[in-house]
Amino acid sequence: MSKANVQRMNMSASGAEAVLNALPHPVLTVGPDGHVVDANVAAEAFFAVGAPVMRRHKIKEFVPFGSPLLALIEQVRTRGSAVNEYRVDLGTPRTGSERVVDILVAPMIERAGEVLVVLQERTMADKIDRQLTHRGAARTVTALAAMLAHEIKNPLSGIRGAAQLLEQSADEDDRTLTRLICDEADRIVKLVDRMEIFSDERPIEREAVNIHAVLEHVKRIAISGFARYIRINEEYDPSLPPVYANRDQLVQVFLNLIKNAAEAIDDAAEGEIVLTTAFRPGVRLTAPGTTTRVSLPLEFCVRDNGPGVPEDLMPHLFDPFVTTKTSGSGLGLAMVAKIVGDHGGIVECDSQPRRTTFRVLMPIYSEAGPEPAEKS
């Protein structure tokens, strides 16, 4: 074979590898003995392990026991034709719970016994559906906040003033009751004030924000206060580009998420919170109020080793007034959902015992705003 032909073959193989690694979906090949032959970058991210390590193991070691994927691979080898399976859960302790995917398995015609496996995460569609639900919940709170501000705060002011007048001529026992009226009126006003944040519909002032600077700022606040006895570790991608966001609102988002994680940990001595940042291409969402589809490749996570979120609470986690805390108002995560949604991003939660992850997906900053963008 001539040197030119060898060079062309090498270039072709290199180009094919580049194409595979550019795909947002996990792709891997499995040999006749069940060993992983190769895997693209998306597959490495999905299974949380590098391709060199995967090649030393069989595919059954990376999926749940008795997974339908294993039967599909054998079926393709027997029939010699491609098959599809929809909504298969490949979740494991390594990859997280409920990793629901659509699966395509096809024979490798030029490689006897090898099969190609392509996974498409159903969770992406589910994330978008949940995000739309979160935005609807935020709009509900917005309307409620505006109504409360007008219909409740004014009468409360009159009630409090009347109680103060009564206190001047009341005996000691009655003063206890008038002070109770004033305290309860103040408490309700504080709650309404917190909800009024939801009714702020002004455009967000956004700029290039270094997410690592935001997370370090929030971390300093946490370790000097509510998380002083909890380890907070970082797993950052130092090459991450700026996020297109409002810095103060991002501080509010991650302060809420880290405080929520700290309060969920039942044993502070063994408690750990992990902050991670990563680049995850392939997620696009229509920005609020526009027809522009925005790429959301920046992933920021807050993970804790607390007991996890109750299963019956998961579908309503970002709804207002939903909380497991005896003294909580249930507005913290609703506020997080509103802020992230206003930025055109996605927030979601994946929870299992000792591994609860809140994941925020956000757009990149460019001189023209979020990048890349396209008309839908």
Contacts in CASP RR format, 6 or more apart in sequence:
PFRMAT RR
TARGET T0000
AUTHOR 0000-0000-0000
METHOD contacts of the structure
MODEL  1
MSKANVQRMNMSASGAEAVLNALPHPVLTVGPDGHVVDANVAAEAFFAVG
APVMRRHKIKEFVPFGSPLLALIEQVRTRGSAVNEYRVDLGTPRTGSERV
VDILVAPMIERAGEVLVVLQERTMADKIDRQLTHRGAARTVTALAAMLAH
EIKNPLSGIRGAAQLLEQSADEDDRTLTRLICDEADRIVKLVDRMEIFSD
ERPIEREAVNIHAVLEHVKRIAISGFARYIRINEEYDPSLPPVYANRDQL
VQVFLNLIKNAAEAIDDAAEGEIVLTTAFRPGVRLTAPGTTTRVSLPLEF
CVRDNGPGVPEDLMPHLFDPFVTTKTSGSGLGLAMVAKIVGDHGGIVECD
SQPRRTTFRVLMPIYSEAGPEPAEKS
20 27 0 8 1.000
20 40 0 8 1.000
21 40 0 8 1.000
21 41 0 8 1.000
21 42 0 8 1.000
23 40 0 8 1.000
23 42 0 8 1.000
24 42 0 8 1.000
24 281 0 8 1.000
24 282 0 8 1.000
24 283 0 8 1.000
25 42 0 8 1.000
25 118 0 8 1.000
25 119 0 8 1.000
25 120 0 8 1.000
25 121 0 8 1.000
26 39 0 8 1.000
26 40 0 8 1.000
26 42 0 8 1.000
26 43 0 8 1.000
26 45 0 8 1.000
26 46 0 8 1.000
26 47 0 8 1.000
26 117 0 8 1.000
26 118 0 8 1.000
26 119 0 8 1.000
27 39 0 8 1.000
27 40 0 8 1.000
27 42 0 8 1.000
27 43 0 8 1.000
27 116 0 8 1.000
27 117 0 8 1.000
27 118 0 8 1.000
27 119 0 8 1.000
28 36 0 8 1.000
28 37 0 8 1.000
28 38 0 8 1.000
28 39 0 8 1.000
28 40 0 8 1.000
28 43 0 8 1.000
28 54 0 8 1.000
28 59 0 8 1.000
28 116 0 8 1.000
28 117 0 8 1.000
29 36 0 8 1.000
29 37 0 8 1.000
29 38 0 8 1.000
29 39 0 8 1.000
29 108 0 8 1.000
29 111 0 8 1.000
29 114 0 8 1.000
29 115 0 8 1.000
29 116 0 8 1.000
29 117 0 8 1.000
30 36 0 8 1.000
30 37 0 8 1.000
30 59 0 8 1.000
30 73 0 8 1.000
30 114 0 8 1.000
30 115 0 8 1.000
30 117 0 8 1.000
31 37 0 8 1.000
31 113 0 8 1.000
31 114 0 8 1.000
31 115 0 8 1.000
32 77 0 8 1.000
32 112 0 8 1.000
32 113 0 8 1.000
32 114 0 8 1.000
33 58 0 8 1.000
34 58 0 8 1.000
34 59 0 8 1.000
34 60 0 8 1.000
34 73 0 8 1.000
35 55 0 8 1.000
35 56 0 8 1.000
35 57 0 8 1.000
35 58 0 8 1.000
35 59 0 8 1.000
36 51 0 8 1.000
36 54 0 8 1.000
36 55 0 8 1.000
36 57 0 8 1.000
36 58 0 8 1.000
36 59 0 8 1.000
36 62 0 8 1.000
37 55 0 8 1.000
37 114 0 8 1.000
38 51 0 8 1.000
38 55 0 8 1.000
39 47 0 8 1.000
39 50 0 8 1.000
39 51 0 8 1.000
39 54 0 8 1.000
39 55 0 8 1.000
40 51 0 8 1.000
43 51 0 8 1.000
43 54 0 8 1.000
43 119 0 8 1.000
44 50 0 8 1.000
44 51 0 8 1.000
44 54 0 8 1.000
45 280 0 8 1.000
46 95 0 8 1.000
46 99 0 8 1.000
46 119 0 8 1.000
46 121 0 8 1.000
47 54 0 8 1.000
47 62 0 8 1.000
47 94 0 8 1.000
47 95 0 8 1.000
48 94 0 8 1.000
48 95 0 8 1.000
49 62 0 8 1.000
49 94 0 8 1.000
54 62 0 8 1.000
59 69 0 8 1.000
59 70 0 8 1.000
59 73 0 8 1.000
59 117 0 8 1.000
60 66 0 8 1.000
60 67 0 8 1.000
60 70 0 8 1.000
62 92 0 8 1.000
62 94 0 8 1.000
63 69 0 8 1.000
63 70 0 8 1.000
63 90 0 8 1.000
63 91 0 8 1.000
63 92 0 8 1.000
64 89 0 8 1.000
64 90 0 8 1.000
64 91 0 8 1.000
64 92 0 8 1.000
67 88 0 8 1.000
67 90 0 8 1.000
68 85 0 8 1.000
68 88 0 8 1.000
68 103 0 8 1.000
69 85 0 8 1.000
69 88 0 8 1.000
69 90 0 8 1.000
69 103 0 8 1.000
69 105 0 8 1.000
69 117 0 8 1.000
72 83 0 8 1.000
72 85 0 8 1.000
72 103 0 8 1.000
72 105 0 8 1.000
73 105 0 8 1.000
73 115 0 8 1.000
73 117 0 8 1.000
75 83 0 8 1.000
75 105 0 8 1.000
76 82 0 8 1.000
76 83 0 8 1.000
76 105 0 8 1.000
76 106 0 8 1.000
76 107 0 8 1.000
76 115 0 8 1.000
77 107 0 8 1.000
77 113 0 8 1.000
77 115 0 8 1.000
80 107 0 8 1.000
81 106 0 8 1.000
81 107 0 8 1.000
82 104 0 8 1.000
82 105 0 8 1.000
82 106 0 8 1.000
82 107 0 8 1.000
83 104 0 8 1.000
83 105 0 8 1.000
84 102 0 8 1.000
84 103 0 8 1.000
84 104 0 8 1.000
84 105 0 8 1.000
85 102 0 8 1.000
85 103 0 8 1.000
85 105 0 8 1.000
86 102 0 8 1.000
86 103 0 8 1.000
86 122 0 8 1.000
87 100 0 8 1.000
87 101 0 8 1.000
87 102 0 8 1.000
87 122 0 8 1.000
88 100 0 8 1.000
88 101 0 8 1.000
88 102 0 8 1.000
88 103 0 8 1.000
89 98 0 8 1.000
89 99 0 8 1.000
89 100 0 8 1.000
89 101 0 8 1.000
90 99 0 8 1.000
90 100 0 8 1.000
90 101 0 8 1.000
90 119 0 8 1.000
91 97 0 8 1.000
91 98 0 8 1.000
91 99 0 8 1.000
92 99 0 8 1.000
93 352 0 8 1.000
93 355 0 8 1.000
96 350 0 8 1.000
96 352 0 8 1.000
96 355 0 8 1.000
97 350 0 8 1.000
97 351 0 8 1.000
97 352 0 8 1.000
98 123 0 8 1.000
98 350 0 8 1.000
99 121 0 8 1.000
99 123 0 8 1.000
100 121 0 8 1.000
100 122 0 8 1.000
100 123 0 8 1.000
100 126 0 8 1.000
101 119 0 8 1.000
101 120 0 8 1.000
101 121 0 8 1.000
101 122 0 8 1.000
102 119 0 8 1.000
102 120 0 8 1.000
102 122 0 8 1.000
103 117 0 8 1.000
103 118 0 8 1.000
103 119 0 8 1.000
103 120 0 8 1.000
104 116 0 8 1.000
104 117 0 8 1.000
104 118 0 8 1.000
104 120 0 8 1.000
105 115 0 8 1.000
105 116 0 8 1.000
105 117 0 8 1.000
105 118 0 8 1.000
106 115 0 8 1.000
106 116 0 8 1.000
106 118 0 8 1.000
107 113 0 8 1.000
107 114 0 8 1.000
107 115 0 8 1.000
107 116 0 8 1.000
108 114 0 8 1.000
108 115 0 8 1.000
108 116 0 8 1.000
124 283 0 8 1.000
127 283 0 8 1.000
127 346 0 8 1.000
127 348 0 8 1.000
127 361 0 8 1.000
128 285 0 8 1.000
128 346 0 8 1.000
130 318 0 8 1.000
130 348 0 8 1.000
131 285 0 8 1.000
131 341 0 8 1.000
131 345 0 8 1.000
131 346 0 8 1.000
131 347 0 8 1.000
131 348 0 8 1.000
133 318 0 8 1.000
134 318 0 8 1.000
134 337 0 8 1.000
134 338 0 8 1.000
134 341 0 8 1.000
134 347 0 8 1.000
135 288 0 8 1.000
135 337 0 8 1.000
135 338 0 8 1.000
135 341 0 8 1.000
137 318 0 8 1.000
137 319 0 8 1.000
137 320 0 8 1.000
137 334 0 8 1.000
137 337 0 8 1.000
138 198 0 8 1.000
138 334 0 8 1.000
138 337 0 8 1.000
138 338 0 8 1.000
138 341 0 8 1.000
140 320 0 8 1.000
141 195 0 8 1.000
141 198 0 8 1.000
141 320 0 8 1.000
141 331 0 8 1.000
141 334 0 8 1.000
141 338 0 8 1.000
142 198 0 8 1.000
142 199 0 8 1.000
142 201 0 8 1.000
142 338 0 8 1.000
143 199 0 8 1.000
144 195 0 8 1.000
144 198 0 8 1.000
144 320 0 8 1.000
145 192 0 8 1.000
145 195 0 8 1.000
145 196 0 8 1.000
145 197 0 8 1.000
145 198 0 8 1.000
145 199 0 8 1.000
146 199 0 8 1.000
148 192 0 8 1.000
148 195 0 8 1.000
148 196 0 8 1.000
149 192 0 8 1.000
149 195 0 8 1.000
149 196 0 8 1.000
149 199 0 8 1.000
152 188 0 8 1.000
152 192 0 8 1.000
153 189 0 8 1.000
153 192 0 8 1.000
156 185 0 8 1.000
156 188 0 8 1.000
156 189 0 8 1.000
159 181 0 8 1.000
159 185 0 8 1.000
160 181 0 8 1.000
160 182 0 8 1.000
160 185 0 8 1.000
160 186 0 8 1.000
163 178 0 8 1.000
163 181 0 8 1.000
163 182 0 8 1.000
163 185 0 8 1.000
164 178 0 8 1.000
164 182 0 8 1.000
166 174 0 8 1.000
166 178 0 8 1.000
167 174 0 8 1.000
167 175 0 8 1.000
167 178 0 8 1.000
167 179 0 8 1.000
167 182 0 8 1.000
170 177 0 8 1.000
170 178 0 8 1.000
191 329 0 8 1.000
194 329 0 8 1.000
194 331 0 8 1.000
195 331 0 8 1.000
197 335 0 8 1.000
198 334 0 8 1.000
198 335 0 8 1.000
198 338 0 8 1.000
204 246 0 8 1.000
204 249 0 8 1.000
204 342 0 8 1.000
204 343 0 8 1.000
205 246 0 8 1.000
206 244 0 8 1.000
206 245 0 8 1.000
206 246 0 8 1.000
206 343 0 8 1.000
206 369 0 8 1.000
207 244 0 8 1.000
207 245 0 8 1.000
207 246 0 8 1.000
207 247 0 8 1.000
207 365 0 8 1.000
208 242 0 8 1.000
208 243 0 8 1.000
208 244 0 8 1.000
208 365 0 8 1.000
209 242 0 8 1.000
209 243 0 8 1.000
209 244 0 8 1.000
209 245 0 8 1.000
209 246 0 8 1.000
209 247 0 8 1.000
209 250 0 8 1.000
209 365 0 8 1.000
210 242 0 8 1.000
211 240 0 8 1.000
211 242 0 8 1.000
211 243 0 8 1.000
211 250 0 8 1.000
211 277 0 8 1.000
211 298 0 8 1.000
211 300 0 8 1.000
212 236 0 8 1.000
212 238 0 8 1.000
212 240 0 8 1.000
212 277 0 8 1.000
214 247 0 8 1.000
214 250 0 8 1.000
214 251 0 8 1.000
214 254 0 8 1.000
215 234 0 8 1.000
215 236 0 8 1.000
215 254 0 8 1.000
215 275 0 8 1.000
215 277 0 8 1.000
215 300 0 8 1.000
217 251 0 8 1.000
218 251 0 8 1.000
218 254 0 8 1.000
218 255 0 8 1.000
218 258 0 8 1.000
219 232 0 8 1.000
219 234 0 8 1.000
219 258 0 8 1.000
219 275 0 8 1.000
221 255 0 8 1.000
222 230 0 8 1.000
222 232 0 8 1.000
222 255 0 8 1.000
222 258 0 8 1.000
222 259 0 8 1.000
222 262 0 8 1.000
222 273 0 8 1.000
223 232 0 8 1.000
226 259 0 8 1.000
226 262 0 8 1.000
226 263 0 8 1.000
227 258 0 8 1.000
227 259 0 8 1.000
227 262 0 8 1.000
227 273 0 8 1.000
229 268 0 8 1.000
229 269 0 8 1.000
230 262 0 8 1.000
230 265 0 8 1.000
230 268 0 8 1.000
230 271 0 8 1.000
230 272 0 8 1.000
230 273 0 8 1.000
231 271 0 8 1.000
231 272 0 8 1.000
231 273 0 8 1.000
232 258 0 8 1.000
232 272 0 8 1.000
232 273 0 8 1.000
232 274 0 8 1.000
232 275 0 8 1.000
233 272 0 8 1.000
233 273 0 8 1.000
233 274 0 8 1.000
233 275 0 8 1.000
234 274 0 8 1.000
234 275 0 8 1.000
234 276 0 8 1.000
235 274 0 8 1.000
235 275 0 8 1.000
235 276 0 8 1.000
235 277 0 8 1.000
236 275 0 8 1.000
236 276 0 8 1.000
236 277 0 8 1.000
237 277 0 8 1.000
237 278 0 8 1.000
237 279 0 8 1.000
239 279 0 8 1.000
240 277 0 8 1.000
240 278 0 8 1.000
240 279 0 8 1.000
240 298 0 8 1.000
241 298 0 8 1.000
241 364 0 8 1.000
241 365 0 8 1.000
242 364 0 8 1.000
242 365 0 8 1.000
243 250 0 8 1.000
243 298 0 8 1.000
243 362 0 8 1.000
243 363 0 8 1.000
243 364 0 8 1.000
243 365 0 8 1.000
244 343 0 8 1.000
244 362 0 8 1.000
244 363 0 8 1.000
244 364 0 8 1.000
244 365 0 8 1.000
244 366 0 8 1.000
244 369 0 8 1.000
244 370 0 8 1.000
244 371 0 8 1.000
245 343 0 8 1.000
245 362 0 8 1.000
245 365 0 8 1.000
246 343 0 8 1.000
249 339 0 8 1.000
249 342 0 8 1.000
249 343 0 8 1.000
250 339 0 8 1.000
252 335 0 8 1.000
252 339 0 8 1.000
253 336 0 8 1.000
253 339 0 8 1.000
253 340 0 8 1.000
253 360 0 8 1.000
254 300 0 8 1.000
254 302 0 8 1.000
256 332 0 8 1.000
256 333 0 8 1.000
256 335 0 8 1.000
256 336 0 8 1.000
257 302 0 8 1.000
257 336 0 8 1.000
257 358 0 8 1.000
257 360 0 8 1.000
258 273 0 8 1.000
258 275 0 8 1.000
258 302 0 8 1.000
260 332 0 8 1.000
260 333 0 8 1.000
260 358 0 8 1.000
261 273 0 8 1.000
261 302 0 8 1.000
261 303 0 8 1.000
261 304 0 8 1.000
261 306 0 8 1.000
261 356 0 8 1.000
261 358 0 8 1.000
262 273 0 8 1.000
262 304 0 8 1.000
263 325 0 8 1.000
264 304 0 8 1.000
264 306 0 8 1.000
264 307 0 8 1.000
264 308 0 8 1.000
264 356 0 8 1.000
265 271 0 8 1.000
265 272 0 8 1.000
265 273 0 8 1.000
265 304 0 8 1.000
265 305 0 8 1.000
265 306 0 8 1.000
266 306 0 8 1.000
266 307 0 8 1.000
270 305 0 8 1.000
271 304 0 8 1.000
271 305 0 8 1.000
271 306 0 8 1.000
272 304 0 8 1.000
272 305 0 8 1.000
273 302 0 8 1.000
273 303 0 8 1.000
273 304 0 8 1.000
274 301 0 8 1.000
274 302 0 8 1.000
274 303 0 8 1.000
274 304 0 8 1.000
275 300 0 8 1.000
275 301 0 8 1.000
275 302 0 8 1.000
275 303 0 8 1.000
276 299 0 8 1.000
276 300 0 8 1.000
276 301 0 8 1.000
276 303 0 8 1.000
277 298 0 8 1.000
277 299 0 8 1.000
277 300 0 8 1.000
277 301 0 8 1.000
278 299 0 8 1.000
278 301 0 8 1.000
279 297 0 8 1.000
279 298 0 8 1.000
279 299 0 8 1.000
280 297 0 8 1.000
280 298 0 8 1.000
280 299 0 8 1.000
280 361 0 8 1.000
281 295 0 8 1.000
281 297 0 8 1.000
282 295 0 8 1.000
282 297 0 8 1.000
283 295 0 8 1.000
283 296 0 8 1.000
283 297 0 8 1.000
283 346 0 8 1.000
283 361 0 8 1.000
284 293 0 8 1.000
284 294 0 8 1.000
284 295 0 8 1.000
284 296 0 8 1.000
285 293 0 8 1.000
285 294 0 8 1.000
285 296 0 8 1.000
285 344 0 8 1.000
285 345 0 8 1.000
285 346 0 8 1.000
286 292 0 8 1.000
286 293 0 8 1.000
286 294 0 8 1.000
286 376 0 8 1.000
287 293 0 8 1.000
287 294 0 8 1.000
287 344 0 8 1.000
287 370 0 8 1.000
287 373 0 8 1.000
288 341 0 8 1.000
288 342 0 8 1.000
288 344 0 8 1.000
291 375 0 8 1.000
291 376 0 8 1.000
292 370 0 8 1.000
292 373 0 8 1.000
292 374 0 8 1.000
292 375 0 8 1.000
292 376 0 8 1.000
293 373 0 8 1.000
293 374 0 8 1.000
293 375 0 8 1.000
293 376 0 8 1.000
294 344 0 8 1.000
294 345 0 8 1.000
294 363 0 8 1.000
294 370 0 8 1.000
294 373 0 8 1.000
295 363 0 8 1.000
295 364 0 8 1.000
295 370 0 8 1.000
295 371 0 8 1.000
295 372 0 8 1.000
295 373 0 8 1.000
296 344 0 8 1.000
296 345 0 8 1.000
296 346 0 8 1.000
296 361 0 8 1.000
296 362 0 8 1.000
296 363 0 8 1.000
297 361 0 8 1.000
297 363 0 8 1.000
297 364 0 8 1.000
298 361 0 8 1.000
298 362 0 8 1.000
298 363 0 8 1.000
298 364 0 8 1.000
299 359 0 8 1.000
299 360 0 8 1.000
299 361 0 8 1.000
300 359 0 8 1.000
300 360 0 8 1.000
300 362 0 8 1.000
301 357 0 8 1.000
301 358 0 8 1.000
301 359 0 8 1.000
301 360 0 8 1.000
302 357 0 8 1.000
302 358 0 8 1.000
303 355 0 8 1.000
303 356 0 8 1.000
303 357 0 8 1.000
303 358 0 8 1.000
304 356 0 8 1.000
305 354 0 8 1.000
305 355 0 8 1.000
306 353 0 8 1.000
306 354 0 8 1.000
306 356 0 8 1.000
307 353 0 8 1.000
307 354 0 8 1.000
308 351 0 8 1.000
308 352 0 8 1.000
308 353 0 8 1.000
308 354 0 8 1.000
308 355 0 8 1.000
308 356 0 8 1.000
309 317 0 8 1.000
309 324 0 8 1.000
309 349 0 8 1.000
309 351 0 8 1.000
309 356 0 8 1.000
310 324 0 8 1.000
313 322 0 8 1.000
313 324 0 8 1.000
314 349 0 8 1.000
314 351 0 8 1.000
316 322 0 8 1.000
317 333 0 8 1.000
317 349 0 8 1.000
318 333 0 8 1.000
318 334 0 8 1.000
318 336 0 8 1.000
318 337 0 8 1.000
318 347 0 8 1.000
319 334 0 8 1.000
320 330 0 8 1.000
320 331 0 8 1.000
320 334 0 8 1.000
321 329 0 8 1.000
321 330 0 8 1.000
321 331 0 8 1.000
321 334 0 8 1.000
322 330 0 8 1.000
322 333 0 8 1.000
322 334 0 8 1.000
323 329 0 8 1.000
323 330 0 8 1.000
336 347 0 8 1.000
337 347 0 8 1.000
340 346 0 8 1.000
340 347 0 8 1.000
340 360 0 8 1.000
340 362 0 8 1.000
341 347 0 8 1.000
343 362 0 8 1.000
343 363 0 8 1.000
344 362 0 8 1.000
344 363 0 8 1.000
345 360 0 8 1.000
345 361 0 8 1.000
345 362 0 8 1.000
345 363 0 8 1.000
346 359 0 8 1.000
346 360 0 8 1.000
346 361 0 8 1.000
347 358 0 8 1.000
347 359 0 8 1.000
347 360 0 8 1.000
347 361 0 8 1.000
348 358 0 8 1.000
348 359 0 8 1.000
349 356 0 8 1.000
349 357 0 8 1.000
349 358 0 8 1.000
349 359 0 8 1.000
350 356 0 8 1.000
350 357 0 8 1.000
350 359 0 8 1.000
351 357 0 8 1.000
363 369 0 8 1.000
363 370 0 8 1.000
363 371 0 8 1.000
364 370 0 8 1.000
364 371 0 8 1.000
365 371 0 8 1.000
END
